Amino acid sequence: MGDEATAMMKAFLDKNEIAYDSGVGKEKFSVNYYINHDLVESMIATVTFYMNNPEFVDTITIGELDSHQYHTGFSQRYQEYKFDEMQNSFTIHGASSQKHNNMPFNVVIRPL
């Protein structure tokens, strides 16, 4: 699972010509946060992708999100990652979150 997630992150960064020195890629993206399919937050935020670092629980972080309301760190252990090359988007899907009354959530990341 980790290798597949890393491959998807690298493919997304490569498509958008973003370097990832030492396995870390960091760039500003358009971020849309959905809870139960409803858009609840839309912003431009710095997204950090951590690849080849198994010691990190969170392999993607979005620091500008309000951590009291939203998830700010994500892991392929707990969420599903999907890179859609045609749409040039990277989606993080959580099936259920206690932070969101056990409802599903999606974070869609797109280049600016």
Secondary structure as the mmCIF struct_conf table of DSSP 4:
data_model
#
loop_
_struct_conf.conf_type_id
_struct_conf.id
_struct_conf.beg_label_comp_id
_struct_conf.beg_label_asym_id
_struct_conf.beg_label_seq_id
_struct_conf.end_label_comp_id
_struct_conf.end_label_asym_id
_struct_conf.end_label_seq_id
HELX_RH_AL_P HELX_RH_AL_P1 GLY A 2 LYS A 15
TURN_TY1_P TURN_TY1_P1 ASN A 16 GLU A 17
STRN STRN1 ASP A 21 ASP A 21
TURN_TY1_P TURN_TY1_P2 SER A 22 GLY A 23
STRN STRN2 VAL A 24 ILE A 35
TURN_TY1_P TURN_TY1_P3 ASN A 36 HIS A 37
STRN STRN3 ASP A 38 TYR A 50
BEND BEND1 ASN A 52 ASN A 52
TURN_TY1_P TURN_TY1_P4 PRO A 54 GLU A 55
BEND BEND2 VAL A 57 VAL A 57
BEND BEND3 THR A 59 THR A 59
STRN STRN4 ILE A 60 ILE A 62
TURN_TY1_P TURN_TY1_P5 GLY A 63 GLU A 64
BEND BEND4 LEU A 65 LEU A 65
TURN_TY1_P TURN_TY1_P6 SER A 67 GLN A 69
BEND BEND5 TYR A 70 TYR A 70
STRN STRN5 GLY A 73 PHE A 74
TURN_TY1_P TURN_TY1_P7 GLN A 76 TYR A 78
BEND BEND6 GLN A 79 GLN A 79
STRN STRN6 GLU A 80 ASP A 84
TURN_TY1_P TURN_TY1_P8 GLU A 85 ASN A 88
STRN STRN7 SER A 89 SER A 97
HELX_RH_3T_P HELX_RH_3T_P1 GLN A 98 HIS A 100
TURN_TY1_P TURN_TY1_P9 ASN A 101 ASN A 102
STRN STRN8 MET A 103 ARG A 110
#
